[in-house]
Amino acid sequence: MRYRIKIIFFIFLIGCSLFASTANASWAYMFVVNDGHIYTVSETQVDPKLIGSKIGKVTKYSDREGTYSGNFSNRYPKGTKYYEIKGIDIKEAIAIKEKEDRFIKAFYQGEYGGSRYGWQDFLPYISWALLLFFVIRFLIKRR
């Protein structure tokens, strides 16, 4: 009986950690992160003729302030593509595809403070591993 209460408690704890959220806050500016570099989004349109090769895409979007991993954006949804601008080094600016023939310029600001992989990326795996550990332990004790 005592072990069942512990298992229920740990399942509850793991469930709460999976669905925990942070408070909403406004970002100071709109940006994208590509390969560890942060770019501030402008309102300047880029001529489609100047678009070079694709260099990345948004892998994670959030409107909540924080430090995230991967190619992150606080403006564009997951899947939005980044492109080189012909004649401009990517350490100066890149183009972001908003629509079929509409590209917006984003200016290089430096290295991004987040990592490529954060601990939040591994939280579901850790939680499930803990749950599995306690279930197996419970089953062994029950025998």
C-alpha positions as semicolon CSV with decimal commas, in nm:
position;residue;x (nm);y (nm);z (nm)
1;M;0,000;0,000;0,000
2;R;0,280;0,237;0,093
3;Y;0,456;0,176;-0,241
4;R;0,138;0,251;-0,434
5;I;0,115;0,591;-0,269
6;K;0,478;0,661;-0,358
7;I;0,421;0,555;-0,720
8;I;0,110;0,770;-0,751
9;F;0,302;1,063;-0,600
10;F;0,591;1,023;-0,848
11;I;0,355;0,988;-1,144
12;F;0,181;1,306;-1,033
13;L;0,516;1,484;-0,988
14;I;0,641;1,378;-1,331
15;G;0,311;1,475;-1,493
16;C;0,325;1,819;-1,334
17;S;0,682;1,874;-1,455
18;L;0,585;1,783;-1,812
19;F;0,306;2,037;-1,822
20;A;0,468;2,315;-1,620
21;S;0,486;2,646;-1,804
22;T;0,657;2,979;-1,763
23;A;0,492;3,319;-1,740
24;N;0,419;3,515;-2,056
25;A;0,632;3,820;-2,123
26;S;0,693;4,048;-2,417
27;W;1,022;4,031;-2,604
28;A;1,217;4,352;-2,652
29;Y;1,242;4,285;-3,026
30;M;1,159;4,022;-3,288
31;F;1,439;3,788;-3,384
32;V;1,545;3,456;-3,532
33;V;1,833;3,230;-3,436
34;N;2,021;3,035;-3,701
35;D;2,307;2,800;-3,618
36;G;2,382;2,974;-3,287
37;H;2,366;3,329;-3,431
38;I;2,091;3,580;-3,351
39;Y;1,938;3,811;-3,613
40;T;1,705;4,104;-3,546
41;V;1,406;4,109;-3,781
42;S;1,356;4,435;-3,970
43;E;1,075;4,563;-4,189
44;T;1,306;4,585;-4,492
45;Q;1,195;4,368;-4,782
46;V;1,452;4,183;-4,991
47;D;1,411;4,153;-5,368
48;P;1,344;3,783;-5,452
49;K;1,614;3,807;-5,723
50;L;1,874;3,857;-5,447
51;I;1,780;3,541;-5,257
52;G;2,056;3,282;-5,242
53;S;2,057;2,931;-5,103
54;K;1,857;2,812;-4,804
55;I;2,067;2,816;-4,484
56;G;1,818;2,697;-4,224
57;K;1,467;2,706;-4,085
58;V;1,283;2,771;-3,760
59;T;1,281;2,455;-3,548
60;K;1,117;2,607;-3,241
61;Y;0,878;2,901;-3,186
62;S;0,773;3,064;-2,863
63;D;0,614;3,392;-2,765
64;R;0,730;3,342;-2,405
65;E;1,048;3,508;-2,293
66;G;1,332;3,272;-2,212
67;T;1,642;3,104;-2,350
68;Y;1,577;2,833;-2,604
69;S;1,781;2,587;-2,807
70;G;1,792;2,523;-3,181
71;N;1,693;2,756;-3,463
72;F;1,449;2,954;-3,257
73;S;1,218;3,246;-3,337
74;N;0,983;3,462;-3,137
75;R;0,803;3,583;-3,450
76;Y;0,796;3,309;-3,714
77;P;0,634;2,965;-3,686
78;K;0,822;2,638;-3,702
79;G;0,928;2,561;-4,059
80;T;0,989;2,922;-4,171
81;K;1,298;2,920;-4,394
82;Y;1,615;3,136;-4,381
83;Y;1,813;3,226;-4,694
84;E;2,140;3,391;-4,786
85;I;2,122;3,731;-4,953
86;K;2,344;3,743;-5,262
87;G;2,636;3,979;-5,212
88;I;2,588;4,003;-4,833
89;D;2,777;3,792;-4,580
90;I;2,554;3,593;-4,340
91;K;2,744;3,762;-4,054
92;E;2,579;4,085;-4,175
93;A;2,223;3,983;-4,269
94;I;1,997;3,700;-4,389
95;A;1,655;3,683;-4,553
96;I;1,348;3,524;-4,395
97;K;1,073;3,390;-4,620
98;E;0,738;3,529;-4,503
99;K;0,528;3,439;-4,806
100;E;0,586;3,295;-5,154
101;D;0,765;3,602;-5,296
102;R;0,811;3,809;-4,979
103;F;1,141;3,803;-4,796
104;I;1,233;4,016;-4,494
105;K;1,587;4,115;-4,398
106;A;1,721;4,021;-4,054
107;F;2,043;4,182;-3,928
108;Y;2,318;3,986;-3,752
109;Q;2,353;4,072;-3,381
110;G;2,610;3,816;-3,262
111;E;2,620;3,482;-3,086
112;Y;2,296;3,362;-2,926
113;G;2,304;3,306;-2,550
114;G;2,109;2,980;-2,570
115;S;2,253;2,643;-2,653
116;R;2,179;2,415;-2,944
117;Y;2,024;2,167;-2,700
118;G;1,872;2,268;-2,368
119;W;1,780;2,050;-2,073
120;Q;1,414;2,107;-2,162
121;D;1,470;1,905;-2,480
122;F;1,554;1,601;-2,267
123;L;1,291;1,651;-1,992
124;P;1,029;1,416;-2,141
125;Y;1,286;1,137;-2,175
126;I;1,412;1,187;-1,820
127;S;1,057;1,192;-1,685
128;W;0,961;0,872;-1,865
129;A;1,282;0,703;-1,751
130;L;1,205;0,794;-1,389
131;L;0,850;0,668;-1,424
132;L;0,972;0,342;-1,575
133;F;1,230;0,304;-1,298
134;F;0,967;0,339;-1,024
135;V;0,719;0,108;-1,197
136;I;0,986;-0,163;-1,234
137;R;1,095;-0,112;-0,874
138;F;0,733;-0,144;-0,760
139;L;0,685;-0,465;-0,959
140;I;1,005;-0,618;-0,818
141;K;0,907;-0,530;-0,458
142;R;0,562;-0,675;-0,514
143;R;0,699;-1,021;-0,596
